[in-house]
Amino acid sequence: MKTDLELIHRLVLEELAGVISDEDLAYLKKTIREDPEAFRVWEETRSILDTPDVKAFLEKPRPIDVIFNVTIRPKRNGFWGFSLSLVAVLVVSLCIYFFYPNPQNDPIAKSFNVKNIRLDLPGSDPVDLSEQQGDVKVNRFSLKNANKSLSVKADYASARLATLTVPPGKDYKLTLADGTDIWVNSATTLRFPITFLDGTRDVYLNGEAYLEVAKNTKPFIVHLQDASIKVLGTSFNVNTYNPNKIQVALVNGAIRMDMPNDSIKLTPGHQLTILPGKAAEVSTFDEETLLSWRKGEHIFHNTPLSEIMEVIPRWFGKTVVMDNPSKKSNRFTGIINRNKPVEESLELLKATNGLDYSIYGDTIHIK
């Protein structure tokens, strides 16, 4: 049975407010131990709300009729319970303020350059990794950030989740606490624990990454939108750019892909493609072509122009408009280099496909 994450979020708020019942607290603790998604909700909510400002808010005296204004709500498994109006205050006031801040009133949002690589640490301000190089100390976290490579350590044992955001046109390497190396492609977010304290090593990926998982008795699990990958020690590439298409390519070792209705093991040299409404497909792949992005290149072999136009926004941070949709089926063989101006790639397309283009600001028109 799928966990009610909305309920988990509400119970975390009640826990912070100090009004959670013993029954609910036991349920919350059990669920976050067993369900990674529930743990994620618990972790994120506490990292935002378990702060001095919020604690001060809770400690302020309030009129007795407000504190004891009880509302009845349905509970799981047919039970009924109550929540104090203080929790409602938390839900309405704090969630609006902390989860949906007005960027114009948020100095962090105004000062942070969204085009740079960003690290969000639990309970801390965002770190601009493009600006802060070398050894960096952020609260109780120690960062080593140099040559497009990052490692993070905490001064205390913590499984709290951090988020690495790599914007279009960038790529980055992250070394986890267990020694696992992850190369993160552009337009990708990766959520990971500072240290691994539980029986598994869990990370959460949206985008594309290449992983070299350190061997360990604890299984390593990569959580995707509707699937997960379980490994012990191996190297593989994951691509989830298209929400309706998941591709996992195994370079060496062994992995198991767990899906809602199926589980498939991969052997080296094979990739798994998952499309909605279709059976998962296993095929071979060319390692040089698939992993060319790690060198800042994207190799295409007889690839439709429509697919190439999906890469350019991620790699160069520009919007692509196809003025002539009939050109989408044109095919292309060649290399696009992320480290060179986008005009070079467009000129190559123009020379080999007879296409024309124009650039207005951050928008590319393909004619």
URFEN-V817561 format. One record per helix or strand. SS is the DSSP state (@ for helix, = for strand). FROM is the first residue (numbers start at 1). TO is the last residue. Records with the same first field share a line. If there is no record, write none. Layout:
SS = FROM-TO ; FROM-TO
This chain:
@ = 5-17 ; 22-34 ; 36-49 ; 52-59 ; 64-67 ; 76-78 ; 85-99 ; 103-105 ; 107-111 ; 287-290 ; 292-295 ; 305-316 ; 325-329 ; 342-353
= = 70-74 ; 80-84 ; 118-120 ; 127-128 ; 134-138 ; 141-146 ; 149-154 ; 161-166 ; 172-175 ; 181-184 ; 188-193 ; 200-206 ; 208-212 ; 219-223 ; 227-231 ; 235-239 ; 245-252 ; 255-259 ; 262-266 ; 270-275 ; 281-284 ; 297-304 ; 319-322 ; 331-337 ; 357-360 ; 363-366
